[in-house]
Amino acid sequence: MRAWCPRCDAVRPGETVCPACQTTLATLDDTTQDPQQPGLPPPDPAPAPPAPPRLRIALAAATVVVAGLAFVAGRSIARPDAPAAAPAPATSTTAPEPGADRRQLGWSARSGGLSVTAVEASRLATERRETVASITFRISGVQANQRVLGLRGLTLRDSGGGVFATVDQRQFGREGGAPVLPVDGQEGIYRIVTGPAPRLSSLARIELTGVRVVQPRDKTIQLDTSGAWPAGPKLRAVDPGPRDAVDIGMGFFREQPIQLTLRVTSAFVRDGLAMVVLDASSGFRGVPGEYLPIGGELRDGDRVLCSRASVLGEDPGVQAVQGLVLSCPTRPVQRLTVAVGVGARMLPFEASLTP
């Protein structure tokens, strides 16, 4: 006979009440006997596993604890403590510095009937990511239709007396100067571009000693344009005749006299338009390292129909041959005059442009 506790599911030999839970023990009949040790009580069986309800409760509690730890750890990783708020960037309530990238100048000087005004300066970025300055000049008092080529002795000074920015120099014949570019559609307005430049507010003075212009157009070629001028887009060719060229002496190069030949290679007219092509392919082609200006204009008597200037030797490495094309609006006339000038001359202009 064995005593068994139904609550603890354990055998309690020689007991009537379970010493663990004080439950009255049940009596069980022995169905088997130990053949090797008769008369000895059977050994205590292995402890039974905990009751399922307690196991589930323990697992649930462990799951809650682990989940809580994971939540806390996740917050500490995914949401670190917010750094101290950075101070907001200071915002200026003042206007941008005058002359930072564009500055109106209006600095003028006069001498001998010639007037030069620095109109405006601006800064711009180049393809090489350099910031350069562009300065616009108004030049008046130059002979009508005479192209300005450059400014001699041009120096840009800053407020400390140093160089604000450098400018390129070009050799026009025997003398140099900073080349200027005409502004399209604005007569007498020219622009020059400098090297790398600081803020325009530091520009304090512009110095120059002269203005370089194309030589007067004093060599002429006459064209007989009598006859009908066709209407519409069709052009009529005009024969330049035997006197279709002029030779212009250019002085000496390596102790040899040099001259340039300008020739009218073709001419065309129609109602409302005259076109003349001047070629400089023969004779002198320029001195290496120098630029040779050529100016031309088409006239009806003393009236200038149009004018244009070109420069031989734009590429310093190749003394390229160039010419001129004059295309001028005009009514039909009996004769046209082609006037040309070659080379440059200097108009003295000692001045300092300041505010």
Secondary structure as UniProt FT lines:
FT   STRAND          2..5
FT   TURN            6..9
FT   STRAND          10..11
FT   TURN            13..14
FT   TURN            19..21
FT   STRAND          26..28
FT   TURN            38..39
FT   HELIX           52..78
FT   TURN            98..99
FT   STRAND          102..111
FT   TURN            112..113
FT   STRAND          114..125
FT   TURN            127..128
FT   STRAND          131..140
FT   TURN            144..145
FT   STRAND          148..152
FT   STRAND          155..158
FT   TURN            159..160
FT   STRAND          163..165
FT   STRAND          170..172
FT   TURN            173..174
FT   STRAND          175..179
FT   STRAND          181..182
FT   TURN            184..185
FT   TURN            187..188
FT   STRAND          189..196
FT   HELIX           200..202
FT   STRAND          203..214
FT   STRAND          219..224
FT   STRAND          236..237
FT   STRAND          245..253
FT   TURN            254..255
FT   STRAND          256..270
FT   STRAND          272..279
FT   TURN            288..289
FT   STRAND          291..300
FT   TURN            301..302
FT   STRAND          303..312
FT   TURN            316..317
FT   STRAND          323..330
FT   STRAND          335..342
FT   STRAND          344..353
//
